[in-house]
Structures are given as C-alpha cells and as structure tokens.
Amino acid sequence: MILKKSVKLKLSPAELEQLALLFKTIGDPSRLALLHRLMQGPATVGVLVKNLGLKQANVSKQLGILYRARLLSRAKKGLTVEYKLKHKAINKLCGAACELMRGCSEGLSF
C-alpha cells in the first residue's frame, strides 16, 4: 500500500496515544465482528445478536464501548435503537487490516 502525500506521517505523543487507544478499542474480536457486520449497514441489537450469535448483554456492552469511542452513531427507531458506523474511514481501516492479515503467509504472530 502506498501512502498518499496528504497523510500526516509525523504524529505528536498525544496523537500516538489516541491512535493506540483506537487500536485497543477495535482490537477485541467481538467488537471487530460488530464493526464488520455494521460495514454492511445499520442494525439493532437484536439483529446483531441474531447475525453474530453473541449474547445480547455482550453485544450491548461492546456497542457501548464503540459508541463512547465515537466509532458508531445510534438512532432511536420506535422501541429499538439502530447503530451504524459513524465514519467511512472505519471501512478502509478494517479493509487494510484484513489485507495485511491475508498478506502474511503464516498469519500474524506476536
């Protein structure tokens, strides 16, 4: 992947901390599954539970973490709340991470 000239390569310590927090936030398998599903379009907790096979309490907890991190937006739809990705850049970030993972012939190991 070639970086565009507009990408700021020099990050301040505060920006590095924010970036590390972002990766920590999305680094949970349940949250990644939620983000991946929400890349397909908005969904309620019930739909996400059904689609992902996760427990309702876990879905609600992980959505709350993603919402507080400002990665998701939510809107009340009748008696339910619908969640959606707040930034299109999340699609690009997840896509780049998947590309990196698939490009590693033996997978990632740390």
Residue frames as a rotation matrix with the C-alpha (Angstrom) as fourth column:
MET 1
0.587 0.809 0.000 0.00
0.809 -0.587 0.000 0.00
0.000 0.000 -1.000 0.00
ILE 2
-0.501 -0.724 0.475 1.38
0.723 -0.651 -0.230 3.40
0.475 0.228 0.850 -0.97
LEU 3
-0.111 0.415 -0.903 0.71
0.803 -0.498 -0.328 6.30
-0.586 -0.761 -0.278 1.37
LYS 4
0.540 0.360 0.761 -0.84
0.733 -0.646 -0.214 9.41
0.415 0.673 -0.613 -0.14
LYS 5
-0.480 -0.771 0.418 1.09
0.493 -0.631 -0.599 12.64
0.726 -0.081 0.683 0.22
SER 6
0.013 0.577 0.816 -1.75
-0.422 -0.737 0.528 14.09
0.907 -0.351 0.234 2.29
VAL 7
0.719 0.213 -0.662 -1.18
0.415 0.633 0.654 11.54
0.558 -0.745 0.367 5.07
LYS 8
0.539 -0.511 0.670 0.50
-0.732 -0.678 0.071 13.18
0.418 -0.529 -0.739 8.03
LEU 9
0.380 -0.467 -0.798 3.45
0.187 0.884 -0.428 10.97
0.906 0.013 0.424 8.90
LYS 10
-0.742 -0.669 0.040 4.71
0.130 -0.202 -0.971 12.84
0.657 -0.716 0.236 11.95
LEU 11
0.369 0.910 -0.187 2.47
0.318 0.065 0.946 12.27
0.873 -0.409 -0.266 14.97
SER 12
-0.128 -0.331 0.935 2.66
-0.744 -0.591 -0.311 14.03
0.655 -0.736 -0.171 18.31
PRO 13
-0.970 -0.228 -0.086 2.83
-0.105 0.710 -0.696 11.96
0.220 -0.666 -0.713 21.50
ALA 14
-0.483 0.863 0.148 -0.83
-0.485 -0.124 -0.866 12.82
-0.729 -0.490 0.478 22.17
GLU 15
0.218 0.547 -0.809 -1.82
-0.976 0.132 -0.174 11.64
0.012 0.827 0.562 18.68
LEU 16
-0.536 -0.489 -0.688 0.13
-0.460 0.853 -0.247 8.41
0.708 0.185 -0.682 19.19
GLU 17
-0.932 0.258 0.256 -1.77
-0.157 0.351 -0.923 7.83
-0.328 -0.900 -0.287 22.44
GLN 18
-0.047 0.971 -0.233 -5.10
-0.757 -0.186 -0.626 8.42
-0.651 0.147 0.744 20.66
LEU 19
0.063 -0.004 -0.998 -4.10
-0.889 0.453 -0.058 6.04
0.453 0.891 0.025 17.86
ALA 20
-0.875 -0.411 -0.256 -3.07
-0.232 0.820 -0.524 3.36
0.425 -0.399 -0.812 20.35
LEU 21
-0.660 0.706 0.257 -6.42
-0.318 0.047 -0.947 3.77
-0.681 -0.706 0.193 22.13
LEU 22
0.160 0.703 -0.693 -8.26
-0.966 -0.031 -0.255 3.39
-0.201 0.710 0.675 18.81
PHE 23
-0.246 -0.325 -0.913 -6.44
-0.602 0.790 -0.119 0.14
0.760 0.520 -0.390 18.04
LYS 24
-0.992 -0.069 0.105 -7.05
-0.126 0.534 -0.836 -1.11
0.002 -0.843 -0.539 21.57
THR 25
-0.337 0.941 0.025 -10.75
-0.649 -0.213 -0.730 -0.30
-0.682 -0.262 0.683 21.22
ILE 26
0.431 0.552 -0.714 -11.20
-0.902 0.288 -0.323 -2.15
0.027 0.783 0.622 17.95
GLY 27
-0.441 -0.810 -0.386 -8.80
-0.782 0.558 -0.278 -4.95
0.441 0.179 -0.880 18.93
ASP 28
-0.496 0.362 0.789 -11.45
-0.500 0.624 -0.601 -7.12
-0.710 -0.692 -0.128 20.61
PRO 29
-0.979 0.072 0.190 -12.84
0.190 0.658 0.728 -10.00
-0.073 0.749 -0.658 18.46
SER 30
-0.160 0.985 -0.061 -16.45
0.894 0.118 -0.432 -9.21
-0.418 -0.123 -0.900 19.42
ARG 31
0.227 0.200 -0.953 -16.02
-0.007 -0.978 -0.207 -5.53
-0.974 0.054 -0.221 18.55
LEU 32
-0.759 -0.523 -0.388 -14.36
-0.415 -0.070 0.907 -6.45
-0.501 0.850 -0.164 15.25
ALA 33
-0.748 0.562 0.354 -17.29
0.655 0.710 0.259 -8.74
-0.106 0.425 -0.899 14.44
LEU 34
0.201 0.847 -0.493 -19.71
0.672 -0.485 -0.559 -5.91
-0.712 -0.219 -0.667 15.22
LEU 35
-0.097 -0.315 -0.944 -17.79
-0.399 -0.857 0.326 -3.44
-0.912 0.408 -0.043 13.07
HIS 36
-0.955 -0.285 0.080 -17.59
-0.066 0.469 0.881 -5.97
-0.288 0.836 -0.467 10.24
ARG 37
-0.388 0.889 0.243 -21.35
0.898 0.424 -0.120 -6.55
-0.210 0.172 -0.962 10.37
LEU 38
0.359 0.546 -0.757 -22.10
0.419 -0.819 -0.392 -2.82
-0.834 -0.176 -0.523 10.60
MET 39
-0.669 -0.601 -0.437 -19.98
-0.207 -0.414 0.887 -2.25
-0.713 0.684 0.152 7.48
GLN 40
-0.804 0.443 0.397 -22.91
0.591 0.517 0.620 -3.94
0.069 0.733 -0.677 5.67
GLY 41
-0.300 0.711 0.636 -25.37
0.031 -0.659 0.751 -1.40
0.954 0.245 0.175 7.06
PRO 42
-0.479 0.159 0.863 -27.16
-0.812 -0.455 -0.367 -0.22
0.334 -0.876 0.347 10.20
ALA 43
-0.219 0.415 -0.883 -28.58
0.200 0.905 0.376 -2.77
0.955 -0.094 -0.281 12.65
THR 44
0.492 0.446 0.748 -30.32
-0.702 -0.306 0.643 -3.06
0.515 -0.841 0.162 16.00
VAL 45
-0.362 -0.591 0.721 -29.00
-0.907 0.401 -0.126 -5.04
-0.215 -0.699 -0.682 18.95
GLY 46
0.331 0.600 0.729 -31.49
-0.406 0.788 -0.464 -7.82
-0.852 -0.142 0.504 18.19
VAL 47
0.952 -0.019 -0.304 -30.34
-0.291 0.242 -0.926 -8.09
0.091 0.970 0.225 14.58
LEU 48
0.097 -0.995 -0.006 -26.69
-0.853 -0.080 -0.516 -8.11
0.513 0.056 -0.857 15.64
VAL 49
-0.190 -0.082 0.978 -27.35
-0.772 0.628 -0.097 -10.85
-0.607 -0.774 -0.183 18.22
LYS 50
0.707 0.566 0.423 -29.06
-0.170 0.717 -0.676 -12.95
-0.686 0.406 0.603 15.56
ASN 51
0.864 -0.377 -0.334 -26.42
-0.383 -0.061 -0.922 -12.28
0.327 0.924 -0.197 12.87
LEU 52
0.012 -0.995 0.097 -23.38
-0.757 -0.072 -0.650 -12.85
0.654 -0.065 -0.754 15.06
GLY 53
0.411 0.212 -0.886 -24.57
0.225 0.919 0.324 -15.45
0.883 -0.333 0.330 17.56
LEU 54
-0.754 -0.653 0.071 -23.35
0.144 -0.270 -0.952 -13.39
0.641 -0.707 0.298 20.50
LYS 55
-0.267 0.630 -0.730 -25.17
0.963 0.146 -0.226 -12.88
-0.035 -0.763 -0.646 23.78
GLN 56
0.510 0.589 0.626 -27.37
0.614 -0.760 0.214 -9.79
0.602 0.275 -0.749 23.98
ALA 57
0.903 -0.184 -0.389 -25.54
0.244 -0.527 0.814 -8.47
-0.354 -0.830 -0.431 27.05
ASN 58
-0.063 -0.992 0.109 -22.17
0.638 0.044 0.769 -8.77
-0.768 0.118 0.630 25.30
VAL 59
-0.161 0.080 0.984 -23.45
0.927 -0.331 0.178 -7.07
0.339 0.940 -0.021 22.13
SER 60
0.813 0.539 0.220 -24.88
0.419 -0.804 0.422 -4.18
0.404 -0.251 -0.880 24.18
LYS 61
0.659 -0.638 -0.399 -21.65
0.305 -0.259 0.917 -3.83
-0.688 -0.725 0.024 26.17
GLN 62
-0.296 -0.848 0.440 -19.42
0.774 0.057 0.631 -3.85
-0.560 0.527 0.639 23.09
LEU 63
0.132 0.431 0.893 -21.69
0.836 -0.532 0.133 -1.42
0.532 0.729 -0.430 21.21
GLY 64
0.947 0.223 -0.232 -21.46
0.320 -0.724 0.611 0.92
-0.032 -0.653 -0.756 24.19
ILE 65
0.192 -0.961 -0.199 -17.66
0.444 -0.095 0.891 0.83
-0.875 -0.259 0.409 24.05
LEU 66
-0.450 -0.342 0.825 -17.66
0.888 -0.077 0.453 1.51
-0.092 0.937 0.338 20.31
TYR 67
0.490 0.715 0.498 -20.25
0.705 -0.661 0.256 4.28
0.513 0.226 -0.828 20.72
ARG 68
0.870 -0.189 -0.456 -18.31
0.258 -0.614 0.746 6.01
-0.421 -0.766 -0.486 23.52
ALA 69
-0.189 -0.977 0.100 -15.19
0.540 -0.019 0.841 5.81
-0.820 0.213 0.531 21.33
ARG 70
0.139 0.404 -0.904 -17.22
-0.445 -0.790 -0.421 7.77
-0.885 0.461 0.070 18.73
LEU 71
-0.899 -0.438 0.023 -16.92
-0.206 0.469 0.859 5.00
-0.387 0.767 -0.512 16.15
LEU 72
-0.600 0.776 0.196 -20.70
0.773 0.498 0.393 4.45
0.208 0.387 -0.898 15.97
SER 73
-0.799 0.547 0.249 -23.77
-0.579 -0.812 -0.075 6.59
0.162 -0.204 0.966 15.87
ARG 74
-0.799 0.598 -0.068 -27.19
0.594 0.766 -0.247 5.50
-0.096 -0.238 -0.967 17.06
ALA 75
-0.756 0.647 0.097 -30.76
-0.569 -0.724 0.389 6.50
0.322 0.239 0.916 16.35
LYS 76
-0.637 0.630 0.444 -33.96
-0.159 0.456 -0.876 5.53
-0.754 -0.628 -0.191 18.09
LYS 77
-0.743 0.462 -0.484 -36.32
-0.477 0.143 0.867 3.64
0.470 0.875 0.114 15.76
GLY 78
0.323 0.913 -0.249 -39.57
-0.262 0.339 0.904 3.07
0.909 -0.226 0.349 17.60
LEU 79
0.947 0.082 0.311 -38.77
-0.322 0.240 0.916 0.90
0.001 -0.967 0.253 20.60
THR 80
0.636 -0.760 0.136 -35.32
0.739 0.650 0.178 -0.08
-0.223 -0.013 0.975 19.35
VAL 81
0.526 -0.597 -0.605 -32.02
-0.419 -0.801 0.427 1.66
-0.740 0.029 -0.672 18.75
GLU 82
0.918 -0.233 0.320 -30.25
0.395 0.492 -0.776 1.31
0.023 0.839 0.544 15.42
TYR 83
0.367 -0.884 -0.290 -26.46
-0.013 -0.317 0.948 1.50
-0.930 -0.344 -0.128 15.29
LYS 84
0.913 -0.180 0.366 -24.32
0.392 0.142 -0.909 2.41
0.112 0.973 0.200 12.31
LEU 85
-0.048 -0.996 -0.070 -20.71
0.993 -0.055 0.109 3.27
-0.113 -0.064 0.992 11.56
LYS 86
0.613 0.264 -0.745 -20.01
0.367 -0.930 -0.027 6.92
-0.699 -0.257 -0.667 12.14
HIS 87
0.171 -0.680 -0.713 -17.01
-0.681 -0.604 0.413 7.22
-0.711 0.415 -0.567 9.81
LYS 88
0.944 0.138 -0.298 -16.41
-0.324 0.541 -0.776 5.71
0.054 0.829 0.556 6.38
ALA 89
0.084 -0.995 -0.054 -12.72
-0.873 -0.047 -0.486 5.54
0.481 0.088 -0.872 7.30
ILE 90
0.011 -0.020 1.000 -13.57
-0.745 0.667 0.021 2.55
-0.667 -0.745 -0.008 9.53
ASN 91
0.921 0.336 0.197 -14.31
-0.102 0.696 -0.711 0.55
-0.376 0.635 0.675 6.36
LYS 92
0.651 -0.737 -0.182 -10.91
-0.406 -0.136 -0.904 1.49
0.641 0.662 -0.388 4.97
LEU 93
-0.098 -0.703 0.704 -9.13
-0.991 0.007 -0.131 0.72
0.087 -0.711 -0.698 8.23
CYS 94
0.277 0.280 0.919 -10.75
-0.483 0.868 -0.119 -2.70
-0.831 -0.411 0.375 8.60
GLY 95
0.995 0.091 -0.050 -10.16
-0.083 0.413 -0.907 -3.43
-0.062 0.906 0.419 4.92
ALA 96
0.355 -0.934 -0.030 -6.48
-0.680 -0.236 -0.694 -2.54
0.641 0.267 -0.720 5.21
ALA 97
-0.138 -0.374 0.917 -6.13
-0.929 0.371 0.011 -4.68
-0.344 -0.850 -0.399 8.35
CYS 98
0.654 0.443 0.614 -7.73
-0.207 0.885 -0.417 -7.66
-0.728 0.146 0.670 6.58
GLU 99
0.899 -0.375 -0.227 -5.46
-0.226 0.048 -0.973 -7.15
0.375 0.926 -0.041 3.59
LEU 100
0.010 -0.927 0.375 -2.43
-0.930 -0.147 -0.338 -7.09
0.368 -0.345 -0.863 5.87
MET 101
0.062 0.084 0.995 -3.58
-0.709 0.705 -0.015 -10.21
-0.702 -0.705 0.103 7.71
ARG 102
0.868 0.350 0.352 -4.23
-0.015 0.728 -0.686 -12.12
-0.497 0.590 0.637 4.48
GLY 103
0.748 -0.631 -0.209 -0.93
-0.453 -0.254 -0.855 -10.94
0.486 0.733 -0.475 3.03
CYS 104
-0.143 -0.769 0.623 1.02
-0.980 0.198 0.018 -12.58
-0.137 -0.608 -0.782 5.82
SER 105
-0.163 0.080 -0.983 1.52
-0.612 0.774 0.164 -16.13
0.774 0.629 -0.078 4.55
GLU 106
-0.602 -0.104 -0.792 1.69
0.421 0.802 -0.425 -17.67
0.679 -0.589 -0.439 8.01
GLY 107
0.568 0.816 -0.102 -0.71
0.573 -0.304 0.761 -15.25
0.590 -0.491 -0.641 9.66
LEU 108
0.216 -0.455 0.864 0.23
-0.482 -0.819 -0.311 -12.73
0.849 -0.349 -0.396 12.26
SER 109
0.533 -0.082 -0.842 2.12
0.683 0.629 0.371 -13.84
0.499 -0.773 0.391 15.33
PHE 110
0.394 -0.351 0.849 3.28
-0.437 -0.885 -0.162 -11.68
0.808 -0.307 -0.502 18.18
